[in-house]
Amino acid sequence: MTRDEIVNELKRLEMDDVLEIIEDAETGHLEELELVESIGLVYDQDLNREVINLLKQLNVSIVYLTDENED
């Protein structure tokens, strides 16, 4: 997916928080993002992967945290 396709899909799904994260990354206001890998940013796994890849392209370092509920 292109950046515009990702943004359009997030707008369609009304995922304003994720859109804000992308905007912060684009303006250089986000350098690192901590995520629980099993949760991600969005429920849809394909879209989640695309958003994370976009953030990495924008030089955001993704730090995966351990979900304390996983055994």
C-alpha positions in Angstrom: 0.0 0.0 0.0 1.1 3.5 -0.6 1.1 6.2 2.1 -2.0 7.7 0.6 -3.8 4.4 0.5 -2.9 3.7 4.2 -4.1 7.2 5.2 -7.3 6.9 3.2 -8.1 3.6 4.8 -7.4 4.9 8.3 -9.7 7.9 7.6 -12.4 5.6 6.4 -12.1 3.6 9.6 -12.0 6.9 11.6 -8.7 5.9 13.2 -7.7 9.5 14.1 -5.2 8.4 16.8 -3.2 6.4 14.2 -3.4 9.2 11.7 -2.0 11.5 14.3 0.9 9.1 14.9 1.7 9.1 11.2 1.5 12.9 11.1 3.9 13.2 14.0 6.3 10.9 12.3 6.2 12.9 9.1 6.9 16.1 10.9 9.8 14.6 12.9 7.9 14.7 16.2 8.0 10.9 16.7 11.2 9.1 16.8 10.3 6.0 18.8 7.1 4.0 19.3 6.5 1.3 21.9 4.1 -1.4 20.9 2.9 -4.7 22.3 3.6 -6.9 19.3 0.5 -9.1 19.8 -1.7 -6.0 19.9 -0.2 -3.7 17.3 -1.8 -0.4 16.3 -4.9 -1.5 14.5 -7.0 -4.7 14.6 -6.6 -5.6 10.9 -3.3 -7.4 10.7 -2.5 -6.4 7.1 -3.3 -2.7 7.7 -1.3 -2.9 11.0 1.7 -4.3 9.1 1.4 -1.5 6.5 1.2 1.2 9.1 4.2 -0.1 10.9 6.2 -0.4 7.7 5.2 3.2 6.8 6.4 4.4 10.3 9.7 2.6 9.8 10.1 4.3 6.4 9.6 7.6 8.3 12.6 6.6 10.5 10.5 5.7 13.6 12.1 3.1 15.7 9.6 0.5 16.8 10.2 -1.0 20.2 8.2 -4.1 20.9 7.2 -4.7 24.5 6.3 -8.0 26.1 2.6 -8.6 26.8 2.6 -9.5 30.4 -0.5 -11.7 29.8 1.4 -14.0 27.4 2.9 -17.1 28.8 
